[in-house]
Amino acid sequence: MPTIKFIDLGVKDYKETWDMQEELFAKVMDAKNDPAQADFGGYLLFVEHPHVYTLGKSGEDNNLLISDERLKQIDATYYHTNRGGDITYHGPGQIVGYPIFNLEKFGIGVREYINKLEDAIIQAVADYGIPTARLDGATGVWLDGNTPRARKICAIGVRVSRYVTMHGFALNINTNLDYFSYINPCGFQDKGVTSVAKETGNTQDFEKAKTIVKEKLIQTFDFSIE
């Protein structure tokens, strides 16, 4: 069973967290050649970001629907990233998870890794009585996926290099969904977004939500916390 170092960063700037991911990625790569770290599977970061939009490598700038001036007015920043996927939003009330995993320690490939991320989030959201699933042809976790009411509750965008992962998922708990109106989320113009708070009608205990998500990730990937 791989061991993972879990770090809850609280609230942290997106670029500072990205730089930290790069540093930890290098450590995971170095550990591959260290027999003393044979069980070390990597890191799991949880973080809440101030308002920020991020664009993946395959994304289109025109999916950001507002000007630089408007970005400043809504107190948001914008970054091009090296993950997959299109544009998404991160902000307060959202659990952002960055697994920096050595997939070789888990014996899985990229597709199975993404499936397991989705499985863990589906199980976490089910604890709130919210039925979710995958959507054909799209990553992430959805409600009413193959209907006109399709709406995403968790976005997933990853980068994998030499079987080590970066970036990850963003689960809307108490998120201000108005910020999604300034983009075509994940490049979709015909699908909505939602949150646990919106679906349940109640603001949720954010720390409890983080505990639930962490437990589901541990169960789904079968690792221990160092």
C-alpha positions, -999 to +999 in steps of 0.1 A: +000+000+000+015+034-010+020+061+017+009+096+009+018+129+026-014+150+030-011+188+032-041+211+039-030+245+026-061+263+037-065+294+016-036+300-008-029+319-040-032+298-072+003+306-086+020+300-053+002+266-051+012+257-087+048+265-079+046+242-048+031+215-070+061+217-093+085+214-064+067+184-050+065+168-084+103+170-086+105+153-052+082+125-063+104+120-094+135+118-073+119+093-049+114+069-078+152+061-077+155+060-039+151+024-025+145+040+010+113+055-003+099+023-019+065+028-004+063+066-010+034+073-034+034+111-034+014+140-020-022+151-017-028+188-014-062+204-004-066+241-009-091+269-013-081+295-039-091+332-041-111+338-072-092+326-103-098+313-138-075+287-152-072+275-189-059+241-198-036+233-228-065+224-251-087+254-240-097+285-259-092+320-246-126+330-259-142+307-233-134+335-209-163+359-215-151+391-198-123+416-202-092+421-182-108+452-166-139+432-156-116+405-141-101+432-118-136+444-109-147+409-097-113+405-079-103+375-100-071+364-118-065+344-149-038+318-158-029+296-187-018+262-172-001+230-183-030+207-173-055+191-197-090+204-203-104+238-210-114+267-187-126+264-151-131+286-120-116+282-085-128+302-055-139+303-019-161+274-008-146+250-033-124+220-024-095+219-048-075+187-046-040+183-061-028+147-060+008+144-069+008+107-072+034+082-086+009+061-105+034+032-107+030+028-070-007+023-075-004+000-105-027+021-126-026+041-158-039+076-166-075+066-176-080+045-145-065+073-124-091+098-137-119+072-132-108+067-096-109+105-090-144+106-104-154+075-083-141+091-051-161+124-057-192+105-067-191+086-034-183+118-014-213+137-029-235+106-023-230+112+014-251+143+010-279+124-007-270+138-041-269+112-070-241+120-095-224+101-124-201+106-153-211+122-185-203+105-218-174+123-236-165+146-207-145+143-175-157+154-141-188+145-120-223+155-131-259+156-121-286+146-147-257+141-171-273+130-203-303+154-201-309+190-209-305+197-171-269+185-170-248+204-145-213+198-132-205+197-095-168+187-099-143+196-126-112+174-132-081+185-152-048+167-148-013+166-161+007+133-161+044+131-169+063+099-165+034+085-145+035+113-120+003+134-117-003+171-112-033+194-109-065+175-101-102+183-091-124+211-080-155+202-060-181+229-055-193+229-018-204+264-009-191+280-041-205+313-054-218+300-087-222+335-102-185+334-111-192+306-136-214+330-156-182+347-168-169+316-186-180+287-207-172+261-180-149+235-193-157+248-228-194+239-226-220+265-236-250+244-230-244+228-196-246+243-161-228+241-128-240+234-093-227+229-058-235+207-027-250+238-010-273+245-040-285+209-043-291+205-006-305+240+000-280+245+029-246+259+034-223+230+044-196+225+070-166+230+048-141+212+071-165+182+073-167+181+035-129+180+033-128+151+057-154+132+036-135+138+004-102+128+019-117+095+033-132+086-001-099+092-018-081+070+007-107+042+002-108+045-036-070+046-042-061+024-012-033+044+003-023+054+038-015+089+051+020+094+063 
